[in-house]
Amino acid sequence: MRHPPKPFDRRQFASDNYAGICPEAWNSLQQANQGHVMAYGDDPWTTRASDLLRDLFEIDCEVFFCFNGTAANSMVIAHLCQSYHSVICHQLAHVETDECGGPEFFSNGTKILTVDGPDGKIDPKGVGSMVTRRKDIHYPKPRVLSITQATEMGTVYTIDELDALSEAAKRHHLRVHMDGARFANAVASLDVAPKEITWKVGVDVLCFGGTKNGLPVGEAVVFFHKDMAAEFEYRCKQAGQLASKMRFISAPWVGMIETGAWLTHAASANARAQHLYRSLQSVPGVTLLAVPQANSVFIEMPLDWHETLRERGWRFYNFIAAGGARLMCSWDTTDADVDMLVADIRQVASAG
């Protein structure tokens, strides 16, 4: 019989998916586990969570809950596109690199077209070039612009940058999808109201990530134009994303939003990333690849350090290029966790 791996003896920096459920979400989950309620989302917890999201975004939006981000992104892209359409995104975007062809599968073949841009951000000029490079019937017609906020490089689009992308999208009749797996971290970084970086800058639909923010499971798909959401519930059901006990996906959102934990936890993770970045600046042999704007730090260090650090019990993802690593801070990461990691990196550096 294969035994499952033991829990780590420390908080890790590989992914914010490693972290457990935050207290605010756990408390709401326990409260939802009382008695019987209607199934398939016809329950008071799902209604309350949807209303709280409408209040949060300050608009009468349409809200759907599903299990994970890949499903959320894939269903939205499929909903906005026909199979002969295409989606423009950054070449590092999750929908292109890490969803196993989910968007193409759910949409019956919609093609992903990638553009470049520094720091994981789409260059608006690249959007125009991709749309206008061909107009013939043999080319998959661009239909959606997909923006990742915060980006896979840990950077955050400013309001002005989003405005520029939205203007490019409107000029070329593209709908705008936002992959917000770490949307809370972007809001905390920019210190703005959620509406300022969504519907007010032309975002049509947001996939609002909860899992990386302290929820056990669950993403919220937020359509800022209700007519655009017509029959999306059927797509959720067909895709196996309509939870029969929906309250256990939606209830944690109630706790997170009512207490403000969605933002305070994101801000804490961002702050720990800043602390990690500052602490690594003086470590010889470590190159910091970018100034963190959300909750991740990207570094370059000798390849043999990677194995040594893993032997010491640390887990992190190799990223970008040989020698590169991504260090991700979670909602529960502490300064002490950061100091412990940095101390080990210093020891490895001094021994090398």
BALOBA-1460 file (C-alpha; in Angstrom, 3 decimals):
// residues 352
<rec num="1" residu="m" x="0.000" y="0.000" z="0.000"/>
<rec num="2" residu="r" x="1.365" y="3.371" z="-1.003"/>
<rec num="3" residu="h" x="1.510" y="5.795" z="1.903"/>
<rec num="4" residu="p" x="0.691" y="9.448" z="1.240"/>
<rec num="5" residu="p" x="3.502" y="11.955" z="1.727"/>
<rec num="6" residu="k" x="3.731" y="13.526" z="5.150"/>
<rec num="7" residu="p" x="2.822" y="17.197" z="5.617"/>
<rec num="8" residu="f" x="5.727" y="19.591" z="5.441"/>
<rec num="9" residu="d" x="7.266" y="20.638" z="8.749"/>
<rec num="10" residu="r" x="7.323" y="24.272" z="7.639"/>
<rec num="11" residu="r" x="5.487" y="26.694" z="5.372"/>
<rec num="12" residu="q" x="6.735" y="26.422" z="1.820"/>
<rec num="13" residu="f" x="7.356" y="28.866" z="-1.041"/>
<rec num="14" residu="a" x="6.524" y="26.689" z="-4.047"/>
<rec num="15" residu="s" x="2.918" y="27.809" z="-4.437"/>
<rec num="16" residu="d" x="0.179" y="29.632" z="-2.579"/>
<rec num="17" residu="n" x="-1.874" y="26.497" z="-3.290"/>
<rec num="18" residu="y" x="0.193" y="24.740" z="-0.614"/>
<rec num="19" residu="a" x="-1.433" y="26.786" z="2.150"/>
<rec num="20" residu="g" x="-4.470" y="25.597" z="4.068"/>
<rec num="21" residu="i" x="-7.853" y="27.220" z="4.574"/>
<rec num="22" residu="c" x="-7.810" y="30.592" z="6.301"/>
<rec num="23" residu="p" x="-9.840" y="30.973" z="9.549"/>
<rec num="24" residu="e" x="-12.466" y="33.270" z="8.029"/>
<rec num="25" residu="a" x="-13.280" y="30.806" z="5.251"/>
<rec num="26" residu="w" x="-13.186" y="27.853" z="7.651"/>
<rec num="27" residu="n" x="-15.611" y="29.530" z="10.034"/>
<rec num="28" residu="s" x="-18.153" y="30.148" z="7.274"/>
<rec num="29" residu="l" x="-17.712" y="26.609" z="6.009"/>
<rec num="30" residu="q" x="-18.540" y="25.259" z="9.462"/>
<rec num="31" residu="q" x="-21.600" y="27.485" z="9.710"/>
<rec num="32" residu="a" x="-22.797" y="26.275" z="6.317"/>
<rec num="33" residu="n" x="-22.530" y="22.690" z="7.529"/>
<rec num="34" residu="q" x="-25.700" y="23.011" z="9.622"/>
<rec num="35" residu="g" x="-28.943" y="21.344" z="8.624"/>
<rec num="36" residu="h" x="-30.415" y="20.990" z="5.157"/>
<rec num="37" residu="v" x="-30.628" y="23.653" z="2.449"/>
<rec num="38" residu="m" x="-31.555" y="23.640" z="-1.231"/>
<rec num="39" residu="a" x="-29.027" y="22.116" z="-3.635"/>
<rec num="40" residu="y" x="-27.323" y="23.341" z="-6.830"/>
<rec num="41" residu="g" x="-26.871" y="26.929" z="-5.641"/>
<rec num="42" residu="d" x="-30.435" y="27.609" z="-4.539"/>
<rec num="43" residu="d" x="-29.231" y="28.168" z="-0.988"/>
<rec num="44" residu="p" x="-28.846" y="31.277" z="1.190"/>
<rec num="45" residu="w" x="-25.041" y="31.052" z="1.253"/>
<rec num="46" residu="t" x="-24.723" y="31.247" z="-2.520"/>
<rec num="47" residu="t" x="-27.231" y="34.088" z="-2.656"/>
<rec num="48" residu="r" x="-25.355" y="35.973" z="0.051"/>
<rec num="49" residu="a" x="-21.958" y="35.435" z="-1.570"/>
<rec num="50" residu="s" x="-23.282" y="36.668" z="-4.926"/>
<rec num="51" residu="d" x="-24.777" y="39.782" z="-3.337"/>
<rec num="52" residu="l" x="-21.533" y="40.500" z="-1.498"/>
<rec num="53" residu="l" x="-19.608" y="40.320" z="-4.762"/>
<rec num="54" residu="r" x="-22.075" y="42.744" z="-6.347"/>
<rec num="55" residu="d" x="-21.483" y="45.108" z="-3.444"/>
<rec num="56" residu="l" x="-17.721" y="44.627" z="-3.695"/>
<rec num="57" residu="f" x="-17.630" y="45.530" z="-7.383"/>
<rec num="58" residu="e" x="-20.340" y="48.176" z="-7.012"/>
<rec num="59" residu="i" x="-22.319" y="46.893" z="-9.982"/>
<rec num="60" residu="d" x="-25.249" y="44.564" z="-10.619"/>
<rec num="61" residu="c" x="-23.142" y="41.740" z="-12.032"/>
<rec num="62" residu="e" x="-23.942" y="38.087" z="-12.699"/>
<rec num="63" residu="v" x="-22.003" y="35.644" z="-10.516"/>
<rec num="64" residu="f" x="-21.270" y="31.925" z="-10.918"/>
<rec num="65" residu="f" x="-19.155" y="29.673" z="-8.725"/>
<rec num="66" residu="c" x="-17.053" y="26.773" z="-9.975"/>
<rec num="67" residu="f" x="-14.390" y="24.469" z="-8.608"/>
<rec num="68" residu="n" x="-11.128" y="25.824" z="-10.017"/>
<rec num="69" residu="g" x="-9.426" y="28.411" z="-12.164"/>
<rec num="70" residu="t" x="-8.778" y="26.235" z="-15.193"/>
<rec num="71" residu="a" x="-12.489" y="25.479" z="-15.474"/>
<rec num="72" residu="a" x="-13.424" y="29.120" z="-14.895"/>
<rec num="73" residu="n" x="-11.072" y="30.431" z="-17.594"/>
<rec num="74" residu="s" x="-11.921" y="27.659" z="-20.036"/>
<rec num="75" residu="m" x="-15.691" y="28.015" z="-19.669"/>
<rec num="76" residu="v" x="-15.568" y="31.783" z="-20.052"/>
<rec num="77" residu="i" x="-13.415" y="31.597" z="-23.183"/>
<rec num="78" residu="a" x="-15.743" y="28.954" z="-24.615"/>
<rec num="79" residu="h" x="-18.743" y="31.130" z="-23.771"/>
<rec num="80" residu="l" x="-17.309" y="34.208" z="-25.461"/>
<rec num="81" residu="c" x="-16.052" y="32.428" z="-28.574"/>
<rec num="82" residu="q" x="-17.128" y="30.237" z="-31.417"/>
<rec num="83" residu="s" x="-14.779" y="27.401" z="-32.366"/>
<rec num="84" residu="y" x="-13.408" y="29.398" z="-35.317"/>
<rec num="85" residu="h" x="-12.444" y="32.340" z="-33.091"/>
<rec num="86" residu="s" x="-9.147" y="33.001" z="-31.322"/>
<rec num="87" residu="v" x="-8.022" y="34.422" z="-27.991"/>
<rec num="88" residu="i" x="-5.094" y="36.814" z="-27.650"/>
<rec num="89" residu="c" x="-3.023" y="36.544" z="-24.475"/>
<rec num="90" residu="h" x="0.538" y="36.951" z="-23.237"/>
<rec num="91" residu="q" x="2.890" y="34.120" z="-24.109"/>
<rec num="92" residu="l" x="3.342" y="33.346" z="-20.388"/>
<rec num="93" residu="a" x="-0.393" y="33.429" z="-19.599"/>
<rec num="94" residu="h" x="-1.782" y="30.511" z="-17.628"/>
<rec num="95" residu="v" x="-4.457" y="29.835" z="-20.263"/>
<rec num="96" residu="e" x="-1.632" y="29.148" z="-22.723"/>
<rec num="97" residu="t" x="1.038" y="27.434" z="-20.635"/>
<rec num="98" residu="d" x="-0.653" y="25.642" z="-17.736"/>
<rec num="99" residu="e" x="-4.197" y="24.554" z="-18.538"/>
<rec num="100" residu="c" x="-3.507" y="21.471" z="-20.665"/>
<rec num="101" residu="g" x="-5.431" y="22.862" z="-23.631"/>
<rec num="102" residu="g" x="-8.528" y="23.390" z="-21.479"/>
<rec num="103" residu="p" x="-9.691" y="26.567" z="-23.252"/>
<rec num="104" residu="e" x="-9.340" y="24.887" z="-26.638"/>
<rec num="105" residu="f" x="-11.089" y="21.738" z="-25.411"/>
<rec num="106" residu="f" x="-14.061" y="23.508" z="-23.824"/>
<rec num="107" residu="s" x="-14.508" y="25.770" z="-26.859"/>
<rec num="108" residu="n" x="-14.256" y="22.978" z="-29.434"/>
<rec num="109" residu="g" x="-11.086" y="24.378" z="-30.913"/>
<rec num="110" residu="t" x="-10.798" y="28.123" z="-30.290"/>
<rec num="111" residu="k" x="-7.158" y="28.961" z="-30.947"/>
<rec num="112" residu="i" x="-4.856" y="30.730" z="-28.496"/>
<rec num="113" residu="l" x="-2.680" y="33.428" z="-30.088"/>
<rec num="114" residu="t" x="0.180" y="34.726" z="-27.966"/>
<rec num="115" residu="v" x="1.870" y="38.112" z="-27.921"/>
<rec num="116" residu="d" x="4.967" y="39.328" z="-26.128"/>
<rec num="117" residu="g" x="5.502" y="42.120" z="-23.660"/>
<rec num="118" residu="p" x="7.928" y="42.905" z="-20.825"/>
<rec num="119" residu="d" x="7.370" y="41.653" z="-17.266"/>
<rec num="120" residu="g" x="4.571" y="39.298" z="-18.272"/>
<rec num="121" residu="k" x="2.375" y="42.153" z="-19.503"/>
<rec num="122" residu="i" x="0.705" y="42.352" z="-22.905"/>
<rec num="123" residu="d" x="1.933" y="45.114" z="-25.184"/>
<rec num="124" residu="p" x="-1.176" y="46.891" z="-26.599"/>
<rec num="125" residu="k" x="0.621" y="47.272" z="-29.925"/>
<rec num="126" residu="g" x="0.946" y="43.517" z="-30.053"/>
<rec num="127" residu="v" x="-2.819" y="43.163" z="-29.763"/>
<rec num="128" residu="g" x="-3.367" y="45.355" z="-32.812"/>
<rec num="129" residu="s" x="-0.666" y="43.558" z="-34.770"/>
<rec num="130" residu="m" x="-2.153" y="40.158" z="-34.003"/>
<rec num="131" residu="v" x="-5.653" y="41.234" z="-35.044"/>
<rec num="132" residu="t" x="-4.630" y="42.982" z="-38.255"/>
<rec num="133" residu="r" x="-1.900" y="40.640" z="-39.463"/>
<rec num="134" residu="r" x="-4.517" y="38.767" z="-41.493"/>
<rec num="135" residu="k" x="-8.164" y="39.302" z="-42.343"/>
<rec num="136" residu="d" x="-8.827" y="36.298" z="-44.570"/>
<rec num="137" residu="i" x="-11.156" y="33.418" z="-43.815"/>
<rec num="138" residu="h" x="-8.224" y="31.037" z="-43.273"/>
<rec num="139" residu="y" x="-7.151" y="32.855" z="-40.085"/>
<rec num="140" residu="p" x="-8.890" y="32.205" z="-36.725"/>
<rec num="141" residu="k" x="-10.796" y="35.424" z="-36.132"/>
<rec num="142" residu="p" x="-9.656" y="37.180" z="-32.920"/>
<rec num="143" residu="r" x="-12.556" y="37.491" z="-30.501"/>
<rec num="144" residu="v" x="-11.205" y="37.798" z="-26.942"/>
<rec num="145" residu="l" x="-8.332" y="39.546" z="-25.204"/>
<rec num="146" residu="s" x="-7.312" y="37.637" z="-22.065"/>
<rec num="147" residu="i" x="-5.433" y="39.591" z="-19.381"/>
<rec num="148" residu="t" x="-3.803" y="38.002" z="-16.326"/>
<rec num="149" residu="q" x="-3.972" y="40.166" z="-13.193"/>
<rec num="150" residu="a" x="-1.607" y="39.758" z="-11.360"/>
<rec num="151" residu="t" x="0.603" y="38.364" z="-14.121"/>
<rec num="152" residu="e" x="2.531" y="35.099" z="-14.140"/>
<rec num="153" residu="m" x="5.656" y="37.200" z="-13.520"/>
<rec num="154" residu="g" x="4.217" y="38.674" z="-10.338"/>
<rec num="155" residu="t" x="3.692" y="42.091" z="-11.887"/>
<rec num="156" residu="v" x="0.481" y="44.106" z="-11.763"/>
<rec num="157" residu="y" x="-1.223" y="46.050" z="-14.543"/>
<rec num="158" residu="t" x="-1.874" y="49.670" z="-13.574"/>
<rec num="159" residu="i" x="-5.147" y="51.404" z="-14.349"/>
<rec num="160" residu="d" x="-3.497" y="53.257" z="-17.244"/>
<rec num="161" residu="e" x="-2.110" y="50.024" z="-18.677"/>
<rec num="162" residu="l" x="-5.520" y="48.375" z="-18.467"/>
<rec num="163" residu="d" x="-7.091" y="51.408" z="-20.109"/>
<rec num="164" residu="a" x="-4.662" y="51.094" z="-23.001"/>
<rec num="165" residu="l" x="-5.423" y="47.403" z="-23.445"/>
<rec num="166" residu="s" x="-9.150" y="48.015" z="-23.212"/>
<rec num="167" residu="e" x="-8.922" y="50.734" z="-25.857"/>
<rec num="168" residu="a" x="-7.058" y="48.339" z="-28.155"/>
<rec num="169" residu="a" x="-9.676" y="45.658" z="-27.518"/>
<rec num="170" residu="k" x="-12.575" y="47.978" z="-28.267"/>
<rec num="171" residu="r" x="-10.898" y="49.264" z="-31.424"/>
<rec num="172" residu="h" x="-10.706" y="45.709" z="-32.715"/>
<rec num="173" residu="h" x="-14.076" y="44.537" z="-31.346"/>
<rec num="174" residu="l" x="-12.609" y="42.142" z="-28.799"/>
<rec num="175" residu="r" x="-14.246" y="41.114" z="-25.557"/>
<rec num="176" residu="v" x="-12.033" y="41.339" z="-22.473"/>
<rec num="177" residu="h" x="-11.527" y="38.407" z="-20.104"/>
<rec num="178" residu="m" x="-9.464" y="38.781" z="-16.935"/>
<rec num="179" residu="d" x="-7.790" y="35.770" z="-15.349"/>
<rec num="180" residu="g" x="-7.787" y="36.912" z="-11.733"/>
<rec num="181" residu="a" x="-6.285" y="33.895" z="-9.996"/>
<rec num="182" residu="r" x="-4.413" y="36.432" z="-7.856"/>
<rec num="183" residu="f" x="-6.775" y="39.346" z="-8.394"/>
<rec num="184" residu="a" x="-6.872" y="40.074" z="-4.648"/>
<rec num="185" residu="n" x="-3.096" y="40.541" z="-4.629"/>
<rec num="186" residu="a" x="-3.391" y="43.003" z="-7.512"/>
<rec num="187" residu="v" x="-6.062" y="45.020" z="-5.696"/>
<rec num="188" residu="a" x="-3.940" y="45.093" z="-2.545"/>
<rec num="189" residu="s" x="-0.864" y="46.130" z="-4.517"/>
<rec num="190" residu="l" x="-2.603" y="48.989" z="-6.319"/>
<rec num="191" residu="d" x="-4.717" y="50.000" z="-3.298"/>
<rec num="192" residu="v" x="-7.781" y="50.683" z="-5.440"/>
<rec num="193" residu="a" x="-11.432" y="49.649" z="-5.415"/>
<rec num="194" residu="p" x="-12.008" y="46.430" z="-7.401"/>
<rec num="195" residu="k" x="-14.179" y="48.280" z="-9.911"/>
<rec num="196" residu="e" x="-11.260" y="50.517" z="-10.883"/>
<rec num="197" residu="i" x="-9.368" y="47.624" z="-12.488"/>
<rec num="198" residu="t" x="-12.329" y="45.648" z="-13.845"/>
<rec num="199" residu="w" x="-15.517" y="46.976" z="-15.403"/>
<rec num="200" residu="k" x="-14.471" y="50.633" z="-15.265"/>
<rec num="201" residu="v" x="-11.530" y="49.835" z="-17.543"/>
<rec num="202" residu="g" x="-13.554" y="47.678" z="-19.905"/>
<rec num="203" residu="v" x="-13.235" y="44.169" z="-18.441"/>
<rec num="204" residu="d" x="-16.274" y="42.138" z="-19.501"/>
<rec num="205" residu="v" x="-15.789" y="39.097" z="-17.293"/>
<rec num="206" residu="l" x="-13.472" y="38.301" z="-14.392"/>
<rec num="207" residu="c" x="-12.439" y="34.900" z="-13.096"/>
<rec num="208" residu="f" x="-11.897" y="35.878" z="-9.446"/>
<rec num="209" residu="g" x="-9.566" y="33.437" z="-7.725"/>
<rec num="210" residu="g" x="-10.363" y="32.298" z="-4.212"/>
<rec num="211" residu="t" x="-8.210" y="29.206" z="-3.765"/>
<rec num="212" residu="k" x="-4.879" y="31.034" z="-3.671"/>
<rec num="213" residu="n" x="-6.372" y="33.623" z="-1.319"/>
<rec num="214" residu="g" x="-7.217" y="31.185" z="1.489"/>
<rec num="215" residu="l" x="-10.316" y="29.320" z="0.311"/>
<rec num="216" residu="p" x="-10.409" y="25.511" z="0.238"/>
<rec num="217" residu="v" x="-11.681" y="25.439" z="-3.341"/>
<rec num="218" residu="g" x="-13.692" y="27.644" z="-5.643"/>
<rec num="219" residu="e" x="-13.501" y="30.546" z="-8.066"/>
<rec num="220" residu="a" x="-16.114" y="33.189" z="-8.809"/>
<rec num="221" residu="v" x="-16.925" y="33.978" z="-12.436"/>
<rec num="222" residu="v" x="-18.180" y="37.561" z="-12.547"/>
<rec num="223" residu="f" x="-19.920" y="38.863" z="-15.669"/>
<rec num="224" residu="f" x="-20.147" y="42.658" z="-15.558"/>
<rec num="225" residu="h" x="-22.727" y="42.654" z="-18.364"/>
<rec num="226" residu="k" x="-25.647" y="40.403" z="-17.489"/>
<rec num="227" residu="d" x="-26.705" y="39.852" z="-21.073"/>
<rec num="228" residu="m" x="-23.270" y="38.402" z="-21.798"/>
<rec num="229" residu="a" x="-23.883" y="35.739" z="-19.151"/>
<rec num="230" residu="a" x="-27.006" y="34.345" z="-20.834"/>
<rec num="231" residu="e" x="-27.141" y="30.544" z="-20.481"/>
<rec num="232" residu="f" x="-23.716" y="30.356" z="-18.817"/>
<rec num="233" residu="e" x="-25.350" y="28.185" z="-16.156"/>
<rec num="234" residu="y" x="-25.867" y="25.498" z="-18.790"/>
<rec num="235" residu="r" x="-22.191" y="25.586" z="-19.656"/>
<rec num="236" residu="c" x="-21.317" y="25.172" z="-15.968"/>
<rec num="237" residu="k" x="-23.577" y="22.140" z="-15.698"/>
<rec num="238" residu="q" x="-22.296" y="20.556" z="-18.910"/>
<rec num="239" residu="a" x="-18.687" y="21.064" z="-17.801"/>
<rec num="240" residu="g" x="-19.283" y="19.335" z="-14.471"/>
<rec num="241" residu="q" x="-18.852" y="22.610" z="-12.573"/>
<rec num="242" residu="l" x="-22.336" y="22.914" z="-11.054"/>
<rec num="243" residu="a" x="-21.757" y="21.670" z="-7.509"/>
<rec num="244" residu="s" x="-24.757" y="19.908" z="-5.988"/>
<rec num="245" residu="k" x="-23.698" y="21.144" z="-2.530"/>
<rec num="246" residu="m" x="-22.826" y="24.576" z="-3.839"/>
<rec num="247" residu="r" x="-22.920" y="26.164" z="-0.395"/>
<rec num="248" residu="f" x="-19.569" y="24.580" z="0.425"/>
<rec num="249" residu="i" x="-17.998" y="26.526" z="-2.442"/>
<rec num="250" residu="s" x="-19.862" y="29.802" z="-1.887"/>
<rec num="251" residu="a" x="-19.953" y="29.974" z="1.929"/>
<rec num="252" residu="p" x="-16.199" y="30.597" z="2.334"/>
<rec num="253" residu="w" x="-16.594" y="33.643" z="0.077"/>
<rec num="254" residu="v" x="-19.083" y="35.061" z="2.581"/>
<rec num="255" residu="g" x="-16.560" y="34.862" z="5.388"/>
<rec num="256" residu="m" x="-13.785" y="36.283" z="3.264"/>
<rec num="257" residu="i" x="-15.736" y="39.278" z="2.000"/>
<rec num="258" residu="e" x="-17.711" y="40.135" z="5.129"/>
<rec num="259" residu="t" x="-14.545" y="40.251" z="7.246"/>
<rec num="260" residu="g" x="-12.371" y="41.854" z="4.564"/>
<rec num="261" residu="a" x="-9.992" y="38.884" z="4.811"/>
<rec num="262" residu="w" x="-9.802" y="38.554" z="1.016"/>
<rec num="263" residu="l" x="-7.874" y="41.827" z="0.957"/>
<rec num="264" residu="t" x="-5.957" y="41.656" z="4.250"/>
<rec num="265" residu="h" x="-4.612" y="38.189" z="3.473"/>
<rec num="266" residu="a" x="-3.567" y="39.299" z="-0.008"/>
<rec num="267" residu="a" x="-1.848" y="42.374" z="1.412"/>
<rec num="268" residu="s" x="-0.028" y="40.187" z="3.946"/>
<rec num="269" residu="a" x="1.229" y="37.844" z="1.230"/>
<rec num="270" residu="n" x="2.405" y="40.843" z="-0.803"/>
<rec num="271" residu="a" x="4.208" y="42.287" z="2.206"/>
<rec num="272" residu="r" x="6.005" y="39.010" z="2.868"/>
<rec num="273" residu="a" x="7.164" y="39.001" z="-0.763"/>
<rec num="274" residu="q" x="8.591" y="42.485" z="-0.277"/>
<rec num="275" residu="h" x="10.366" y="41.330" z="2.877"/>
<rec num="276" residu="l" x="11.790" y="38.338" z="1.003"/>
<rec num="277" residu="y" x="12.946" y="40.550" z="-1.856"/>
<rec num="278" residu="r" x="14.698" y="42.988" z="0.475"/>
<rec num="279" residu="s" x="16.318" y="40.173" z="2.466"/>
<rec num="280" residu="l" x="17.747" y="38.500" z="-0.639"/>
<rec num="281" residu="q" x="19.282" y="41.681" z="-2.039"/>
<rec num="282" residu="s" x="22.447" y="41.243" z="0.014"/>
<rec num="283" residu="v" x="22.923" y="37.505" z="-0.620"/>
<rec num="284" residu="p" x="25.951" y="36.935" z="-2.885"/>
<rec num="285" residu="g" x="25.182" y="34.743" z="-5.885"/>
<rec num="286" residu="v" x="21.473" y="35.578" z="-5.933"/>
<rec num="287" residu="t" x="20.130" y="37.686" z="-8.786"/>
<rec num="288" residu="l" x="16.701" y="39.231" z="-8.325"/>
<rec num="289" residu="l" x="14.906" y="39.131" z="-11.658"/>
<rec num="290" residu="a" x="12.167" y="41.683" z="-10.972"/>
<rec num="291" residu="v" x="10.797" y="43.926" z="-8.252"/>
<rec num="292" residu="p" x="7.780" y="42.072" z="-6.791"/>
<rec num="293" residu="q" x="4.423" y="43.785" z="-7.090"/>
<rec num="294" residu="a" x="2.266" y="40.938" z="-5.817"/>
<rec num="295" residu="n" x="3.154" y="37.859" z="-3.739"/>
<rec num="296" residu="s" x="5.949" y="36.235" z="-5.749"/>
<rec num="297" residu="v" x="9.696" y="36.756" z="-5.963"/>
<rec num="298" residu="f" x="11.730" y="35.563" z="-8.956"/>
<rec num="299" residu="i" x="15.412" y="34.857" z="-8.430"/>
<rec num="300" residu="e" x="18.337" y="33.310" z="-10.231"/>
<rec num="301" residu="m" x="20.934" y="31.267" z="-8.383"/>
<rec num="302" residu="p" x="23.409" y="28.496" z="-9.237"/>
<rec num="303" residu="l" x="21.719" y="25.217" z="-10.185"/>
<rec num="304" residu="d" x="23.529" y="23.189" z="-7.525"/>
<rec num="305" residu="w" x="21.956" y="25.412" z="-4.841"/>
<rec num="306" residu="h" x="18.528" y="24.193" z="-5.856"/>
<rec num="307" residu="e" x="19.239" y="20.606" z="-4.894"/>
<rec num="308" residu="t" x="20.957" y="21.612" z="-1.654"/>
<rec num="309" residu="l" x="17.987" y="23.730" z="-0.607"/>
<rec num="310" residu="r" x="15.599" y="20.878" z="-1.433"/>
<rec num="311" residu="e" x="17.721" y="18.546" z="0.687"/>
<rec num="312" residu="r" x="17.197" y="21.033" z="3.500"/>
<rec num="313" residu="g" x="13.451" y="20.644" z="3.110"/>
<rec num="314" residu="w" x="12.522" y="23.596" z="0.898"/>
<rec num="315" residu="r" x="10.176" y="23.376" z="-2.054"/>
<rec num="316" residu="f" x="9.975" y="25.912" z="-4.878"/>
<rec num="317" residu="y" x="9.360" y="25.854" z="-8.616"/>
<rec num="318" residu="n" x="12.055" y="26.305" z="-11.215"/>
<rec num="319" residu="f" x="10.800" y="29.010" z="-13.509"/>
<rec num="320" residu="i" x="11.659" y="31.081" z="-16.546"/>
<rec num="321" residu="a" x="15.136" y="29.705" z="-17.365"/>
<rec num="322" residu="a" x="18.000" y="27.567" z="-16.094"/>
<rec num="323" residu="g" x="18.912" y="28.723" z="-12.637"/>
<rec num="324" residu="g" x="15.645" y="30.571" z="-12.129"/>
<rec num="325" residu="a" x="13.201" y="29.959" z="-9.304"/>
<rec num="326" residu="r" x="9.858" y="31.335" z="-8.211"/>
<rec num="327" residu="l" x="9.318" y="31.910" z="-4.504"/>
<rec num="328" residu="m" x="5.635" y="32.366" z="-3.706"/>
<rec num="329" residu="c" x="4.298" y="33.826" z="-0.465"/>
<rec num="330" residu="s" x="0.915" y="32.671" z="0.841"/>
<rec num="331" residu="w" x="-1.789" y="34.204" z="3.009"/>
<rec num="332" residu="d" x="-0.225" y="32.542" z="6.072"/>
<rec num="333" residu="t" x="3.461" y="33.193" z="5.307"/>
<rec num="334" residu="t" x="5.182" y="35.009" z="8.167"/>
<rec num="335" residu="d" x="8.341" y="37.096" z="8.381"/>
<rec num="336" residu="a" x="9.826" y="34.242" z="10.423"/>
<rec num="337" residu="d" x="9.196" y="31.850" z="7.501"/>
<rec num="338" residu="v" x="10.956" y="34.255" z="5.164"/>
<rec num="339" residu="d" x="13.885" y="34.685" z="7.539"/>
<rec num="340" residu="m" x="14.290" y="30.899" z="7.837"/>
<rec num="341" residu="l" x="14.456" y="30.467" z="4.055"/>
<rec num="342" residu="v" x="16.848" y="33.375" z="3.595"/>
<rec num="343" residu="a" x="19.112" y="32.041" z="6.355"/>
<rec num="344" residu="d" x="19.401" y="28.708" z="4.547"/>
<rec num="345" residu="i" x="20.089" y="30.428" z="1.219"/>
<rec num="346" residu="r" x="22.832" y="32.481" z="2.916"/>
<rec num="347" residu="q" x="24.395" y="29.323" z="4.337"/>
<rec num="348" residu="v" x="24.322" y="27.621" z="0.934"/>
<rec num="349" residu="a" x="25.847" y="30.736" z="-0.642"/>
<rec num="350" residu="s" x="28.659" y="30.902" z="1.931"/>
<rec num="351" residu="a" x="29.417" y="27.189" z="1.500"/>
<rec num="352" residu="g" x="29.557" y="27.570" z="-2.281"/>
